[in-house]
Amino acid sequence: MTFVVTSNCKGCRFTDCVAVCPVECFHGDGEMLYIDPDECIDCGACVPECPVEAIFDETELPDEMAKWTQINADKAPGLDAVTETSDPLPGADEKKKELGF
């Protein structure tokens, strides 16, 4: 089991989750964060920290978001680890409002 970052992160890239992660399983590109399933220890500390509810336990992932399990597994290992918080992307607060948070 692992946790999965989904489309709600895309265009936001809030890093609140990174601050509570006890391992370096978050990786990022210019659009969002991803969780490396081989590095995640399944603690779930990140889930309540995400201000746009983008992180799910893979066993509780809504069907329409199932593809994100593979996207995280494919993308995360090839990207740099994100271990420190940083400012979200420009427009992140607007997207957060659009998502209803």
N, C-alpha and C positions, 0 to 999 in steps of 0.2 A: 504494500500500500504506500502511496505517496500523496502529496498535495499538488494541486495543479493551478496555475495562473491562467485565467480566461480573458476573453475579449474586453471585459470592463477595464482592464489595466491599459489596454492599447490607447495611446494618445494621452494618458495621464502620467503613468510611471511614478506614482506615489511610492516612497520608500520606507514608510512606517514599518512595514513587515520585516525589512532587513534589520532594523534596530533590535528586534527581539529574537531573531533567529540564532540558535546556539551553534550552528554550523554554517559553512559558506555554500549553501545550496542555491542561492538566488544569483541569476546571471541576467544581463540586460543588453539590449540594443538601443537604438535611438528612439524606439517606440514604446517599449514595455519591458517588463521583467518576466523571467521564466524560472521554473524550479527544476533542477537536475534531479531526476528520480533516484539516481545512484548515490546522491549526496544527502538527500532529505532523510531525516531520522523520524519522520512522522509524529513530531511532537504537537503540531497544530497551533503553536504559539502565534504564528503569523495571521491566522484566519481572523481573529477579532480586531487586529490592528489595521486591516485594509479598509480605508475609508470608502471604497467603491465596491466592496464585497466581490472582489475578483478571484479570491482563492477558495478552492473547494477540496475537501477530501475526495480522492478519485472515486471512492465507492458511493459518494453522494452527489456526484456531478450530474447536473440535469442532462437528459439525453441530447438536447440540441447543442450542448457544449462538449460532447464526448471527444470530438476531434482534438481538443486542446491537450489531452493527455499525450498524444503522439507529438503534437507541435512542441510541447515543453521538452519531451525526451529528445527530439531531434535538434532543437535549437540551443538549449542550455549548454551542453558540453562544448560547443564551439565558440561560446562567448565568454568575455571576462566576468569573473565573479563580482557581484555588487555587495560590498560589506559595510558600507557607510551610508547614512541617509544623505539625500541631496534634495534640491528643490525639484518639485514636480515639473513636468513639461509645460510650456506656455499653453494656456487654454484648458489646463487640467481642472481648474475649479468650475469652469463652464460645463465641461463634460460631466463632472460630478453632479452638478445640478440637473443636467439633462437626464442622467440616470436615476434621479430621484433621491439623491443623498445629500 
